[in-house]
């Protein structure tokens, strides 16, 4: 029943508004018809990962030269940040061929080909040529964060990082993030929170709160992100 409610809400939304993000930091971005590993409607609404909207505003303001997106899926952040940061080079990575194909479609749809490069396997060595350039790393790799962090070396820590933490898979990941970045960065943990249908007037066409909650659902267990900012005094 929940799946049916969400499917109907998405279908009707697209009939009314089309495949374009309606609000939020990436408002105006034309979007693909399917998401990879997440729900489509929250992205079209612009409510997706609303906990991070203030961070995304900071990211745009800071004018990073390079943005690296590890686990880009269909490209919500890769294309969205390229769209909002036309000065930035964006490097997107995903092991899924389907995800890379959809990400390329999203990039092409918004004419971002000159900004975004899509690859499969990420390695920390990919960051070596970024010395001296301001860099943001966005990371959502479904529980493999610990393995990635264990391969961090000092030259990789010159960037700011935004990491989705999968504590339900790796219970020690929060502590390890703080340890890895303790000497050079400030780590801010951001909690997931429930959505308020009142913040999405575009769902006027849904008659019940149950339908609106289904439309906004990202199907998450309680979780956190780590927003990791390099200190100005770090060397």
Secondary structure, 3 states (H helix, E strand, C coil): CHHHHHHHHHHHHHHHHCCECCCCCCCCCECCCCCCCCCHHHHHHCCCCHHHHHHHHHHHHHCCCEEEEECCCCCHHHHHHHHHCCCCEEEEECCCHHHHHHHHHHHHHCCCCCCEEEECCCCHHHHHHHCCCCEEEEECCCCCHHHHHHCCCHHHHHCEEEEEECCCCCCCHHHHHHHHHCCCEEEEEEECCCCCHHHCHHHCCCCCHHHHHHHHCCCCCCCEEEEEEECCCCC
